[in-house]
């Protein structure tokens, strides 16, 4: 395993920074000891991450008696045999729900945003080759100006754990997106991107980490990323919300619009979206559910019965019908992906769900039917 160190700030910066990013490689013995330590817990929102031919476990390292998170450890193992590939401890710790709960910084008020699997605390590139981690802010006061908060984002090579790029950002972080070649982070000076929030997406190249970043303003929320594009949403991403069907805007790294995608019911990791045939019916159903009434109007029931769904890869344009199936975000051999399952009922009334095909975010988006058994016990 190779040693990893974060990019160091210039001499002029060191005097004004309260923290710098440190990435420390661990040996196999150190990993074993850490995993057995009572002061180590999994990150409950991101226990594992799918990477290319590997799975990454995310651990939170606490002070004694769990008083305060000290760092975040990523442990990478082969997908095939679980052999250790690399392990790295990063400080400051990742901006997990646990770390932000007692943090006296404005980001605490946006902890729910960073639970998103597509734009939150930790994301993986569509090809599974890179991992990006938003760290707990190291400067700022809960009642202070949001523009005075500062935090780091660090990108790692998923095959080695080496640091690819480290960036310090001012303002609250609304989300991030990781394409195959760039990191995008949305920041604002209020708790929303529009109006006084002055949301800005900053884009950092990863193939040439010394490249000057670019940026563009937006009043939308960064919701995810494809292989070479970003997805913007009119609503804030939230793992717990049922928001109906939205229109998602696909943009390039400069903020120029590539496409508008109507009827998006869900944004998935790696640049996949679930699209519905009748957005109005889905939104009417969501609004009806919010009233607490159980019975739907007959006209709404009829519209929902005729509803179809498809998953679309925003990068390749590939689309597949997933009507009357279950679509689940899961790690696949190449990294982020989807597993599509269908439920059947036998003569006795017993229901059984079985995978039908799986989708990779790293290829042209065709359905895979090989090795479906790898998903039956997960």
VOLUMSE-329040 format. One record per residue: residue number from 1; x, y, z of N, C-alpha, C in turn. Coordinates in pm, whole numbers. Layout:
<nodes>
NUM X Y Z X Y Z X Y Z .
...
</nodes>
This chain:
<nodes>
1 84 -119 0 0 0 0 88 124 0 .
2 50 221 -82 132 340 -94 93 444 9 .
3 191 520 57 163 627 151 92 740 80 .
4 6 811 154 -75 916 93 -65 1042 176 .
5 -44 1154 113 -42 1281 182 -122 1383 106 .
6 -195 1467 176 -275 1571 110 -185 1679 54 .
7 -235 1755 -43 -160 1866 -97 -140 1970 11 .
8 -21 2023 24 9 2119 128 -15 2262 81 .
9 -69 2350 169 -90 2488 131 42 2561 118 .
10 40 2673 49 160 2754 34 197 2816 168 .
11 322 2868 177 368 2926 302 282 3044 345 .
12 232 3121 247 149 3236 281 14 3195 336 .
13 -31 3075 302 -162 3028 348 -156 2967 487 .
14 -42 2910 524 -34 2834 647 -67 2917 770 .
15 -31 3043 768 -51 3128 885 -198 3154 913 .
16 -282 3145 811 -423 3181 829 -513 3059 839 .
17 -462 2940 820 -544 2820 823 -536 2751 958 .
18 -653 2710 1009 -656 2640 1136 -632 2490 1119 .
19 -642 2441 997 -627 2297 974 -578 2274 833 .
20 -507 2166 814 -471 2120 680 -514 1974 668 .
21 -534 1930 547 -577 1793 526 -457 1699 539 .
22 -478 1593 613 -375 1489 624 -438 1356 584 .
23 -368 1282 499 -413 1149 458 -301 1051 492 .
24 -327 963 588 -225 873 641 -256 729 603 .
25 -163 665 533 -182 525 494 -168 434 615 .
26 -247 327 618 -245 232 728 -198 95 680 .
27 -132 22 768 -92 -115 738 -210 -209 768 .
28 -198 -334 726 -304 -432 752 -325 -450 902 .
29 -217 -452 979 -230 -466 1125 -301 -346 1186 .
30 -270 -229 1136 -336 -109 1187 -486 -111 1155 .
31 -521 -161 1038 -662 -171 1002 -735 -267 1095 .
32 -673 -381 1122 -734 -480 1212 -756 -420 1350 .
33 -656 -349 1400 -666 -286 1531 -774 -178 1533 .
34 -778 -100 1427 -876 9 1419 -1018 -44 1415 .
35 -1040 -149 1336 -1175 -205 1323 -1225 -265 1454 .
36 -1131 -309 1540 -1168 -368 1668 -1180 -264 1779 .
37 -1139 -141 1751 -1138 -35 1852 -1281 8 1885 .
38 -1312 21 2013 -1445 63 2056 -1475 206 2015 .
39 -1372 282 1980 -1392 421 1940 -1397 436 1788 .
40 -1424 326 1719 -1442 328 1573 -1581 279 1539 .
41 -1652 356 1459 -1787 319 1416 -1797 334 1265 .
42 -1889 262 1202 -1914 285 1059 -1986 418 1039 .
43 -1966 480 926 -2045 597 887 -2182 542 847 .
44 -2283 567 927 -2412 500 907 -2477 536 773 .
45 -2443 652 717 -2502 691 589 -2425 636 470 .
46 -2296 607 491 -2210 560 381 -2120 448 431 .
47 -2181 338 475 -2101 229 531 -2006 170 429 .
48 -2053 152 305 -1967 99 199 -1987 180 72 .
49 -1882 184 -9 -1884 254 -137 -1842 157 -247 .
50 -1909 161 -362 -1868 75 -473 -1762 142 -558 .
51 -1651 75 -579 -1545 126 -667 -1513 17 -770 .
52 -1424 50 -862 -1389 -46 -966 -1323 -169 -907 .
53 -1388 -284 -918 -1338 -413 -870 -1308 -414 -720 .
54 -1370 -324 -646 -1344 -318 -502 -1463 -257 -429 .
55 -1459 -275 -298 -1558 -214 -209 -1485 -138 -101 .
56 -1529 -15 -73 -1463 70 26 -1553 84 148 .
57 -1500 50 265 -1571 67 391 -1534 201 452 .
58 -1634 273 504 -1611 406 562 -1629 398 713 .
59 -1525 436 787 -1526 432 933 -1504 570 992 .
60 -1567 597 1105 -1546 722 1177 -1460 693 1299 .
61 -1351 767 1313 -1260 752 1427 -1294 858 1532 .
62 -1329 814 1653 -1374 904 1758 -1268 923 1867 .
63 -1281 1037 1937 -1209 1052 2062 -1264 950 2162 .
64 -1193 931 2272 -1240 839 2375 -1380 879 2422 .
65 -1463 779 2442 -1602 798 2485 -1687 870 2380 .
66 -1643 865 2256 -1720 920 2145 -1755 1068 2164 .
67 -1661 1143 2217 -1689 1285 2239 -1686 1366 2111 .
68 -1593 1331 2020 -1576 1412 1900 -1507 1329 1792 .
69 -1554 1335 1667 -1484 1263 1560 -1345 1321 1536 .
70 -1248 1233 1521 -1111 1276 1495 -1073 1265 1348 .
71 -1128 1166 1279 -1092 1144 1140 -1188 1045 1075 .
72 -1170 1026 947 -1247 927 870 -1150 832 802 .
73 -1174 703 816 -1087 602 755 -1161 531 643 .
74 -1098 523 528 -1151 447 415 -1067 321 399 .
75 -1135 205 393 -1067 77 381 -1115 10 253 .
76 -1024 -12 159 -1059 -71 30 -1019 -218 27 .
77 -1116 -302 -18 -1090 -445 -32 -1136 -493 -169 .
78 -1068 -597 -219 -1107 -656 -346 -1252 -704 -340 .
79 -1325 -680 -446 -1463 -727 -451 -1470 -879 -455 .
80 -1372 -942 -517 -1375 -1087 -538 -1345 -1167 -413 .
81 -1241 -1129 -337 -1198 -1211 -223 -1185 -1133 -92 .
82 -1221 -1004 -92 -1217 -919 28 -1076 -894 79 .
83 -973 -922 -2 -836 -894 40 -814 -743 47 .
84 -737 -700 146 -711 -558 166 -628 -501 51 .
85 -673 -389 -6 -597 -319 -110 -523 -199 -51 .
86 -595 -115 23 -534 1 87 -627 54 195 .
87 -573 136 283 -653 202 385 -589 337 415 .
88 -672 439 432 -625 574 456 -712 642 561 .
89 -650 707 657 -722 790 753 -706 936 714 .
90 -819 1006 707 -820 1146 663 -864 1235 779 .
91 -790 1343 800 -830 1446 895 -821 1582 826 .
92 -914 1674 857 -1030 1663 945 -1125 1551 899 .
93 -1217 1510 986 -1307 1400 949 -1406 1441 842 .
94 -1464 1340 777 -1568 1367 680 -1689 1433 745 .
95 -1766 1505 663 -1883 1578 713 -2002 1485 726 .
96 -1987 1384 811 -2093 1286 833 -2201 1346 922 .
97 -2314 1278 928 -2422 1322 1016 -2373 1326 1160 .
98 -2293 1227 1199 -2240 1221 1335 -2145 1337 1364 .
99 -2060 1370 1268 -1963 1476 1287 -2028 1613 1293 .
100 -2134 1634 1214 -2198 1765 1208 -2299 1787 1320 .
101 -2341 1681 1386 -2447 1693 1487 -2411 1794 1595 .
102 -2287 1792 1640 -2245 1882 1747 -2148 1989 1700 .
103 -2125 1998 1570 -2032 2097 1518 -2093 2237 1527 .
104 -2017 2332 1575 -2067 2468 1591 -2035 2551 1466 .
105 -2082 2502 1353 -2059 2569 1224 -2190 2568 1145 .
106 -2209 2660 1050 -2334 2666 972 -2368 2537 898 .
107 -2265 2462 856 -2291 2339 780 -2380 2241 856 .
108 -2381 2253 990 -2466 2166 1071 -2612 2175 1029 .
109 -2654 2293 987 -2794 2314 949 -2827 2253 813 .
110 -2727 2206 742 -2748 2143 612 -2701 1997 612 .
111 -2693 1940 732 -2645 1801 742 -2728 1706 658 .
112 -2858 1733 645 -2944 1643 569 -2904 1637 422 .
113 -2853 1748 368 -2812 1750 227 -2699 1652 201 .
114 -2608 1641 297 -2489 1560 277 -2515 1411 298 .
115 -2642 1373 323 -2678 1232 327 -2709 1176 188 .
116 -2720 1264 89 -2753 1220 -47 -2646 1127 -102 .
117 -2689 1015 -163 -2595 920 -221 -2540 969 -355 .
118 -2602 1072 -413 -2557 1120 -544 -2479 1252 -537 .
119 -2493 1327 -425 -2426 1457 -418 -2385 1494 -276 .
120 -2383 1396 -185 -2357 1425 -45 -2213 1413 -1 .
121 -2194 1371 123 -2062 1368 187 -1958 1294 105 .
122 -1994 1177 51 -1899 1095 -25 -1964 1050 -155 .
123 -1893 1069 -265 -1944 1022 -395 -1831 951 -470 .
124 -1873 863 -560 -1779 786 -643 -1803 823 -788 .
125 -1697 834 -868 -1711 866 -1009 -1781 752 -1082 .
126 -1849 779 -1194 -1919 674 -1268 -1833 554 -1305 .
127 -1705 578 -1336 -1617 467 -1373 -1555 397 -1252 .
128 -1590 443 -1131 -1541 378 -1010 -1395 400 -980 .
129 -1333 497 -1045 -1188 517 -1030 -1149 622 -926 .
130 -1246 705 -885 -1214 811 -790 -1325 825 -686 .
131 -1285 873 -567 -1377 895 -457 -1355 1035 -404 .
132 -1464 1108 -376 -1452 1244 -323 -1521 1253 -189 .
133 -1458 1322 -95 -1506 1331 41 -1510 1477 86 .
134 -1629 1524 128 -1643 1656 189 -1606 1644 335 .
135 -1517 1730 384 -1471 1722 522 -1547 1820 612 .
136 -1547 1790 742 -1612 1878 839 -1544 2015 836 .
137 -1621 2125 834 -1560 2258 830 -1461 2279 943 .
138 -1350 2343 911 -1247 2369 1010 -1246 2515 1053 .
139 -1331 2596 993 -1342 2737 1032 -1486 2782 1015 .
140 -1534 2865 1105 -1670 2916 1099 -1738 2908 1233 .
141 -1843 2990 1253 -1920 2990 1376 -2068 2974 1341 .
142 -2139 2899 1425 -2278 2866 1398 -2362 2991 1375 .
143 -2338 3094 1453 -2416 3218 1439 -2343 3323 1355 .
144 -2232 3284 1296 -2155 3380 1218 -2199 3386 1072 .
145 -2127 3466 992 -2156 3478 850 -2121 3347 780 .
146 -2213 3302 693 -2192 3175 626 -2070 3180 534 .
147 -2041 3298 481 -1926 3313 391 -1794 3289 463 .
148 -1794 3297 595 -1671 3279 672 -1642 3133 705 .
149 -1738 3045 676 -1711 2902 698 -1613 2854 592 .
150 -1524 2764 629 -1430 2706 534 -1420 2556 557 .
151 -1415 2481 450 -1403 2336 459 -1326 2284 339 .
152 -1276 2163 352 -1199 2100 245 -1283 1992 176 .
153 -1249 1968 50 -1296 1853 -24 -1171 1783 -76 .
154 -1164 1651 -58 -1046 1576 -101 -1089 1462 -192 .
155 -1016 1444 -302 -1044 1338 -398 -931 1236 -392 .
156 -969 1107 -383 -873 998 -377 -881 912 -502 .
157 -769 853 -538 -766 749 -641 -818 620 -578 .
158 -927 566 -634 -991 449 -572 -908 322 -584 .
159 -808 320 -670 -727 199 -685 -609 195 -587 .
160 -568 312 -535 -450 317 -450 -470 393 -320 .
161 -571 478 -311 -590 562 -194 -509 690 -199 .
162 -434 711 -307 -352 832 -319 -442 955 -337 .
163 -400 1068 -279 -474 1193 -293 -454 1247 -435 .
164 -563 1275 -502 -559 1331 -637 -565 1483 -633 .
165 -654 1536 -550 -667 1682 -542 -734 1718 -409 .
166 -691 1828 -349 -749 1881 -227 -781 2027 -248 .
167 -903 2069 -212 -944 2208 -231 -1013 2259 -105 .
168 -982 2385 -69 -1049 2452 41 -1155 2546 -17 .
169 -1274 2544 42 -1385 2623 -10 -1446 2706 102 .
170 -1486 2829 69 -1553 2918 163 -1702 2918 135 .
171 -1783 2930 242 -1927 2924 229 -1978 2786 266 .
172 -2111 2771 274 -2166 2639 303 -2164 2555 176 .
173 -2143 2425 195 -2140 2332 81 -2281 2273 64 .
174 -2338 2293 -55 -2471 2241 -84 -2467 2102 -146 .
175 -2353 2065 -201 -2342 1933 -261 -2221 1923 -350 .
176 -2195 1804 -400 -2083 1782 -491 -2123 1681 -598 .
177 -2051 1685 -708 -2069 1589 -815 -1933 1548 -867 .
178 -1917 1419 -897 -1787 1368 -942 -1805 1300 -1077 .
179 -1753 1363 -1183 -1752 1299 -1314 -1627 1212 -1323 .
180 -1600 1155 -1438 -1480 1073 -1452 -1351 1156 -1452 .
181 -1362 1285 -1478 -1241 1367 -1490 -1245 1497 -1414 .
182 -1352 1525 -1339 -1358 1652 -1268 -1444 1641 -1143 .
183 -1414 1728 -1048 -1492 1743 -925 -1568 1874 -932 .
184 -1697 1870 -902 -1780 1990 -895 -1835 2003 -754 .
185 -1824 2123 -697 -1876 2148 -562 -1962 2273 -567 .
186 -2083 2262 -513 -2171 2380 -508 -2161 2444 -370 .
187 -2131 2575 -369 -2123 2650 -245 -2222 2766 -251 .
188 -2256 2820 -135 -2347 2934 -129 -2318 3012 -2 .
189 -2372 3132 5 -2355 3217 122 -2486 3230 200 .
190 -2579 3141 170 -2701 3122 248 -2736 2975 239 .
191 -2848 2935 299 -2880 2793 304 -2954 2744 179 .
192 -2941 2817 71 -3006 2782 -56 -2926 2849 -167 .
193 -2939 2802 -290 -2857 2857 -399 -2914 2983 -464 .
194 -3046 3003 -461 -3106 3116 -532 -3105 3244 -452 .
195 -3141 3355 -516 -3155 3484 -449 -3028 3524 -376 .
196 -3043 3550 -245 -2929 3592 -164 -2826 3482 -146 .
197 -2865 3358 -178 -2772 3248 -161 -2656 3252 -259 .
198 -2680 3315 -376 -2578 3326 -481 -2501 3194 -499 .
199 -2574 3090 -532 -2510 2960 -549 -2409 2960 -662 .
200 -2298 2892 -638 -2192 2883 -738 -2138 2740 -740 .
201 -2124 2686 -860 -2062 2555 -877 -1919 2576 -922 .
202 -1826 2525 -845 -1684 2533 -880 -1639 2397 -931 .
203 -1566 2397 -1041 -1527 2272 -1108 -1375 2262 -1111 .
204 -1323 2148 -1064 -1179 2125 -1054 -1140 2004 -1139 .
205 -1043 2023 -1227 -995 1912 -1309 -918 1811 -1226 .
206 -928 1684 -1262 -860 1577 -1187 -748 1512 -1267 .
207 -758 1514 -1398 -649 1456 -1478 -524 1542 -1468 .
208 -543 1674 -1452 -433 1768 -1427 -469 1846 -1302 .
209 -431 1795 -1184 -472 1858 -1057 -424 2003 -1041 .
210 -327 2045 -1120 -279 2184 -1109 -359 2279 -1196 .
211 -452 2226 -1274 -531 2310 -1365 -617 2409 -1287 .
212 -630 2530 -1341 -711 2634 -1278 -858 2595 -1280 .
213 -927 2607 -1166 -1068 2569 -1163 -1155 2668 -1240 .
214 -1272 2622 -1281 -1371 2709 -1344 -1493 2715 -1253 .
215 -1589 2801 -1285 -1708 2812 -1202 -1824 2869 -1282 .
216 -1945 2846 -1233 -2063 2910 -1290 -2169 2926 -1181 .
217 -2250 3029 -1195 -2355 3057 -1098 -2482 2979 -1133 .
218 -2559 2946 -1032 -2685 2874 -1054 -2779 2898 -938 .
219 -2909 2893 -966 -3009 2899 -859 -3070 2762 -834 .
220 -3010 2657 -893 -3056 2521 -873 -2959 2445 -782 .
221 -2998 2323 -747 -2919 2239 -656 -2843 2135 -737 .
222 -2715 2118 -705 -2635 2013 -768 -2685 1878 -716 .
223 -2733 1794 -807 -2800 1670 -766 -2725 1544 -802 .
224 -2622 1553 -888 -2550 1433 -928 -2461 1462 -1047 .
225 -2403 1356 -1103 -2311 1372 -1215 -2310 1247 -1300 .
226 -2285 1267 -1431 -2262 1158 -1524 -2114 1150 -1555 .
227 -2079 1082 -1662 -1937 1064 -1694 -1866 1195 -1723 .
228 -1938 1291 -1786 -1875 1418 -1818 -1973 1534 -1807 .
229 -2076 1520 -1726 -2175 1626 -1711 -2231 1628 -1570 .
230 -2300 1737 -1536 -2357 1755 -1403 -2508 1764 -1415 .
231 -2577 1728 -1307 -2723 1730 -1303 -2769 1831 -1199 .
232 -2855 1924 -1240 -2908 2028 -1153 -3057 2007 -1133 .
233 -3103 2031 -1010 -3242 2007 -974 -3303 2133 -913 .
234 -3433 2158 -938 -3499 2272 -874 -3527 2248 -727 .
235 -3515 2124 -679 -3537 2093 -539 -3411 2035 -477 .
236 -3396 2060 -347 -3278 2010 -276 -3282 1858 -266 .
237 -3170 1790 -293 -3166 1644 -276 -3188 1607 -130 .
238 -3265 1504 -107 -3287 1454 29 -3323 1308 21 .
239 -3254 1223 99 -3281 1079 92 -3418 1042 146 .
240 -3481 1131 223 -3607 1096 287 -3729 1158 219 .
241 -3708 1248 124 -3822 1321 68 -3884 1245 -49 .
242 -4015 1264 -65 -4086 1215 -183 -4136 1338 -256 .
243 -4066 1376 -358 -4092 1506 -421 -4165 1495 -553 .
244 -4205 1374 -592 -4274 1360 -720 -4176 1357 -835 .
245 -4220 1407 -949 -4137 1407 -1070 -4089 1548 -1100 .
246 -3961 1562 -1131 -3899 1692 -1153 -3840 1701 -1293 .
247 -3809 1823 -1333 -3732 1845 -1455 -3587 1869 -1415 .
248 -3498 1782 -1456 -3355 1791 -1425 -3282 1852 -1543 .
249 -3188 1940 -1513 -3109 2004 -1619 -2970 1943 -1622 .
250 -2930 1896 -1739 -2796 1841 -1757 -2707 1950 -1816 .
251 -2594 1980 -1750 -2503 2085 -1795 -2362 2030 -1805 .
252 -2278 2102 -1879 -2137 2065 -1885 -2062 2139 -1775 .
253 -1931 2127 -1773 -1850 2184 -1667 -1851 2336 -1666 .
254 -1898 2398 -1774 -1907 2544 -1780 -2046 2594 -1744 .
255 -2139 2501 -1719 -2274 2540 -1687 -2365 2552 -1808 .
256 -2312 2522 -1927 -2393 2529 -2049 -2488 2409 -2054 .
257 -2613 2434 -2089 -2715 2330 -2089 -2694 2232 -2204 .
258 -2694 2105 -2170 -2688 1998 -2270 -2828 1942 -2299 .
259 -2907 1930 -2192 -3041 1871 -2209 -3125 1903 -2087 .
260 -3258 1904 -2107 -3351 1906 -1995 -3426 1774 -1997 .
261 -3434 1712 -1881 -3492 1577 -1870 -3619 1588 -1786 .
262 -3732 1570 -1849 -3860 1584 -1780 -3900 1454 -1709 .
263 -3983 1469 -1607 -4040 1352 -1541 -3942 1266 -1465 .
264 -3840 1327 -1405 -3740 1248 -1331 -3791 1223 -1189 .
265 -3810 1097 -1159 -3860 1055 -1028 -3746 1031 -930 .
266 -3628 993 -981 -3514 966 -895 -3385 988 -972 .
267 -3285 1043 -903 -3149 1054 -956 -3066 948 -886 .
268 -2993 868 -964 -2913 759 -909 -2764 790 -924 .
269 -2679 726 -843 -2534 743 -859 -2488 702 -999 .
270 -2385 770 -1047 -2324 732 -1174 -2391 789 -1298 .
271 -2494 873 -1281 -2555 938 -1398 -2679 868 -1452 .
272 -2740 781 -1374 -2867 720 -1411 -2982 797 -1348 .
273 -3095 807 -1418 -3216 865 -1362 -3334 774 -1393 .
274 -3434 775 -1306 -3561 708 -1334 -3659 812 -1386 .
275 -3717 784 -1502 -3807 878 -1569 -3945 814 -1582 .
276 -4050 893 -1553 -4186 842 -1560 -4257 897 -1683 .
277 -4357 822 -1732 -4428 861 -1854 -4531 970 -1830 .
278 -4581 982 -1707 -4685 1080 -1676 -4646 1157 -1549 .
279 -4561 1259 -1561 -4517 1335 -1444 -4633 1397 -1366 .
280 -4736 1441 -1437 -4850 1504 -1369 -4919 1407 -1274 .
281 -4933 1281 -1317 -4996 1181 -1231 -4910 1151 -1108 .
282 -4780 1143 -1126 -4690 1118 -1014 -4695 1234 -915 .
283 -4696 1356 -965 -4702 1472 -876 -4837 1481 -805 .
284 -4944 1447 -876 -5076 1447 -813 -5082 1343 -702 .
285 -5019 1227 -725 -5015 1123 -624 -4937 1168 -501 .
286 -4823 1234 -523 -4742 1285 -412 -4820 1390 -333 .
287 -4890 1479 -403 -4969 1582 -335 -5084 1520 -256 .
288 -5145 1416 -314 -5255 1349 -245 -5204 1279 -118 .
289 -5088 1215 -128 -5031 1147 -12 -5004 1246 101 .
290 -4966 1368 65 -4936 1470 167 -5059 1512 245 .
291 -5179 1490 189 -5302 1526 259 -5339 1426 367 .
292 -5279 1307 361 -5310 1204 458 -5430 1118 421 .
293 -5496 1150 311 -5611 1070 267 -5564 939 206 .
294 -5636 831 233 -5596 699 186 -5645 670 44 .
295 -5771 697 17 -5827 662 -113 -5801 771 -217 .
296 -5750 729 -332 -5723 822 -441 -5847 835 -529 .
297 -5864 949 -595 -5974 964 -691 -5961 860 -803 .
298 -6071 810 -857 -6065 710 -964 -5981 753 -1083 .
299 -5989 882 -1120 -5912 930 -1235 -5762 920 -1210 .
300 -5721 945 -1084 -5579 937 -1050 -5535 790 -1050 .
301 -5618 702 -997 -5585 560 -999 -5567 509 -1142 .
302 -5655 554 -1231 -5646 511 -1371 -5516 559 -1434 .
303 -5478 685 -1404 -5354 739 -1460 -5232 665 -1408 .
304 -5233 630 -1280 -5119 560 -1220 -5108 417 -1272 .
305 -5223 354 -1300 -5219 218 -1353 -5158 213 -1492 .
306 -5170 321 -1567 -5111 325 -1701 -4971 380 -1704 .
307 -4915 409 -1586 -4783 470 -1576 -4672 372 -1615 .
308 -4575 419 -1691 -4457 339 -1721 -4333 413 -1670 .
309 -4227 336 -1647 -4102 393 -1598 -3986 339 -1682 .
310 -3885 422 -1696 -3762 378 -1760 -3643 439 -1687 .
311 -3531 369 -1690 -3407 427 -1640 -3326 474 -1760 .
312 -3266 592 -1745 -3193 655 -1854 -3053 689 -1807 .
313 -2953 654 -1888 -2816 695 -1861 -2796 829 -1932 .
314 -2775 935 -1852 -2770 1069 -1911 -2645 1088 -1998 .
315 -2545 1004 -1979 -2420 1018 -2055 -2429 951 -2191 .
316 -2491 833 -2197 -2496 758 -2322 -2631 766 -2392 .
317 -2734 806 -2318 -2869 808 -2375 -2938 674 -2369 .
318 -2870 572 -2319 -2931 440 -2309 -3051 444 -2216 .
319 -3161 376 -2255 -3281 371 -2170 -3337 230 -2170 .
320 -3391 189 -2056 -3449 56 -2043 -3579 66 -1963 .
321 -3679 -8 -2007 -3807 -10 -1938 -3795 -83 -1806 .
322 -3842 -20 -1697 -3836 -83 -1565 -3975 -81 -1500 .
323 -4079 -73 -1581 -4215 -75 -1530 -4240 -204 -1453 .
324 -4303 -192 -1336 -4336 -306 -1250 -4212 -384 -1205 .
325 -4103 -314 -1188 -3982 -373 -1129 -3935 -283 -1015 .
326 -3835 -330 -944 -3771 -251 -838 -3631 -213 -883 .
327 -3600 -85 -877 -3467 -35 -915 -3392 3 -789 .
328 -3275 -58 -771 -3198 -36 -648 -3056 10 -680 .
329 -3012 116 -611 -2872 159 -622 -2784 54 -556 .
330 -2691 -3 -631 -2601 -103 -575 -2465 -95 -642 .
331 -2365 -140 -567 -2235 -153 -628 -2233 -271 -723 .
332 -2171 -253 -838 -2153 -359 -936 -2002 -372 -960 .
333 -1956 -471 -1035 -1811 -490 -1050 -1733 -367 -1096 .
334 -1796 -277 -1171 -1724 -160 -1222 -1733 -39 -1131 .
335 -1818 -45 -1027 -1838 70 -938 -1986 97 -916 .
336 -2030 224 -923 -2172 253 -904 -2258 190 -1013 .
337 -2376 145 -975 -2465 85 -1073 -2604 64 -1018 .
338 -2687 -5 -1095 -2825 -34 -1056 -2851 -183 -1070 .
339 -2934 -235 -983 -2983 -372 -995 -3134 -365 -1008 .
340 -3186 -425 -1113 -3330 -423 -1141 -3386 -561 -1110 .
341 -3487 -565 -1021 -3545 -692 -976 -3695 -694 -1004 .
342 -3747 -814 -1015 -3891 -832 -1035 -3943 -927 -927 .
343 -4062 -894 -875 -4124 -976 -772 -4231 -1065 -834 .
344 -4226 -1193 -801 -4327 -1289 -849 -4399 -1350 -728 .
345 -4522 -1397 -753 -4602 -1459 -648 -4639 -1601 -690 .
346 -4610 -1700 -604 -4641 -1839 -640 -4785 -1873 -600 .
347 -4823 -1998 -620 -4961 -2041 -597 -5004 -2025 -451 .
348 -4908 -2033 -361 -4941 -2022 -219 -4948 -1876 -171 .
349 -4916 -1784 -261 -4919 -1643 -225 -4786 -1588 -178 .
350 -4684 -1673 -176 -4551 -1628 -134 -4486 -1543 -242 .
351 -4434 -1429 -201 -4369 -1338 -295 -4217 -1354 -290 .
352 -4157 -1355 -408 -4012 -1368 -419 -3958 -1263 -515 .
353 -3855 -1192 -472 -3791 -1092 -557 -3659 -1147 -609 .
354 -3635 -1134 -738 -3511 -1185 -797 -3458 -1083 -898 .
355 -3325 -1064 -903 -3268 -971 -1000 -3290 -1017 -1144 .
356 -3321 -922 -1229 -3344 -950 -1370 -3222 -910 -1453 .
357 -3166 -793 -1422 -3042 -749 -1486 -2978 -641 -1401 .
358 -2852 -612 -1429 -2784 -504 -1361 -2721 -409 -1462 .
359 -2700 -286 -1419 -2650 -181 -1507 -2525 -118 -1449 .
360 -2428 -95 -1534 -2304 -29 -1495 -2308 118 -1536 .
361 -2240 203 -1460 -2226 344 -1497 -2099 367 -1579 .
362 -2022 258 -1604 -1892 273 -1669 -1891 227 -1814 .
363 -2007 179 -1866 -2008 134 -2006 -2118 205 -2083 .
364 -2166 144 -2190 -2266 210 -2275 -2407 201 -2221 .
365 -2426 138 -2107 -2557 132 -2044 -2640 11 -2081 .
366 -2580 -89 -2145 -2657 -209 -2181 -2683 -294 -2057 .
367 -2792 -373 -2057 -2823 -456 -1941 -2731 -578 -1932 .
368 -2684 -607 -1812 -2601 -725 -1786 -2686 -832 -1719 .
369 -2677 -953 -1770 -2748 -1064 -1707 -2651 -1170 -1654 .
370 -2521 -1148 -1671 -2424 -1244 -1621 -2405 -1227 -1469 .
371 -2380 -1337 -1403 -2348 -1337 -1260 -2454 -1268 -1174 .
372 -2580 -1291 -1204 -2686 -1229 -1124 -2686 -1281 -981 .
373 -2627 -1399 -960 -2627 -1457 -826 -2550 -1371 -726 .
374 -2461 -1284 -774 -2386 -1199 -682 -2476 -1100 -608 .
375 -2597 -1079 -658 -2687 -984 -596 -2800 -1049 -517 .
376 -2809 -1180 -519 -2924 -1245 -457 -2919 -1246 -305 .
377 -2800 -1232 -248 -2789 -1238 -101 -2761 -1101 -42 .
378 -2778 -993 -122 -2746 -860 -72 -2873 -780 -49 .
</nodes>
